[in-house]
Amino acid sequence: MNKTAKQRRPPLKKTINASSFLVPYKSLTEVLEDHKLASLGDTYVNFVYSLALSQKNRKPIGVKVKGSILAEALRRAGLREHVSSSMSCHDLADAVEALLVYSWLNECVTLDESVRMLMRSEDPVEGLRQLLERIKSRITLS
């Protein structure tokens, strides 16, 4: 698409009413431990990361982000203290997925911002850590 056509296009308005399907969360822990939200977040995280790789490599790329990468990013972002100590690596990955989609649905972070942050880092754990820290600083739950 040429630049002129892009400039004429009106900005997209968000049409998703997250309050129609999200429960009211009282704490960050509740978000991190919501398995249904993690299920939606799984697809969202893979989509965001695939977009980042596609832009970085200038060709379409679809990937599934490994749970071990997500779990390590959660640890490095200082979010481990907000979840049960008995959580497995898979559970920690689910927590990241839940938080990332929650933060997008609640407009704590945009899709573009997430993609840009992941593109800038050569290491997926580091890119996700930075994104999680940004979300942690913006989220308004206790």
N, C-alpha and C positions, 0 to 999 in steps of 0.2 A: 504494500500500500504506500502511495507516495505521501509526502509530508503534508501537502495541501489537503488531501482527503482526510487525513488524520486530524488536522486542525479544525475542519468543519464539523466533525462528528461531535455531537453533544456528549457531555460526560455521562457515564453510566450511573444510574441510581441503584442503590442497594435495594433489592426487592425481597430479601429474605427476612422473615419475621421470626427470629430465633426464639423469642419469648413464647411462641406457639408450641415449641417442643422442648425447650430447656427448662429444667426445674430451677427454682431459685436457690442458688448455692450460697451457703453462709461462710464457707472458708475455702482456701486454696486446696486444702486436703480433700474436701468433697469433690472438687473438680478433678483432681489428680486420680482419685479412686473410682470415678464413674466409668464403668466398663462399657455401657451403651454409648457414651460420648466418645470413648476410645475407639469404638468400632467405626464411627463416622470419621474420627481423627486419623485413623489408619489410611484411609483413602486420601484424605486431605494432605497429609504429610508426604505421601508418595507423589501426589500431583505437584505440590510446591517444589519438592526436590527435583522432580523430573523437569519442571519448567526451568529451574536454575541451571541444570546441566545442559538442557537444550539451548538456552541462550548463551551459555559459556562456550559450548562446542559448535554453535551455529548450525545445528541439525536436530531434528526431533529425537529425544531419548526418553524412554520410559523405564523407570527403575522402582524397585521395592527397597526401601531403607531398612537395613538390618536392625533387629531389636537391640543388639549389643551396642550399636552406634548411638541409638536413642538413649539407652540406659546410661551410657558413659557421659553423654551430654548433660543428662539430668544431674548426675553426680557432680560434674565440674561446674554446673551453674548454681550449685548450692541449694538444690531443691530436695535433696535426699531426706532432709530433716522433716519434710512435710508429708511423708508417706510412712507406712508401717515398716518397721525394720525387717519384717519377715517376707517382704515382697521379693519375688524372683526377678531375674533379668527381664523376662517377658512382661511381668507386671509393671516394671519401671518403664519399659518401652511404651506400654499402654498409657501410662501416666503422661508421658510426653505427648503422645498423640491426642489425648483428651485436652491437655492444656493448649496445644497449638490451635486446634479447631475452636475451642472455647474463646480463645483470645481473638481469633478472626471474626467469629460470629458476634462478639461483643465490641468489635471495632477498637480493640486495644492495639492491634497491628493490622496492616493491610496485606493483601496478597502480594502486591508489588514490593512492598518493603521487605517482606519475608524472602521473596525470590532474590532481591538485590543483596541481602545479607548473606544468603547461602552462596551466591555467585562469587562473592569477594574472598571466600576462604577456600584454600586448597584442601583443607582437612574437613570432612563432613562433621566430625565431632565438634571441632572448633566453631564452625559456622552455626551449628545448632545451639551450642553453648551460648554464643553471643545473642542469638535470637531469643533463647529462653531467659537470659538475663535482662534483655530489653523488656520482655513481657512481664517478668517479675517486678520490674521497676514501675510498670504502668498499671498493673492489675489492682483493682480496688477491693479485693477480698482480704479478710484477716488471716 
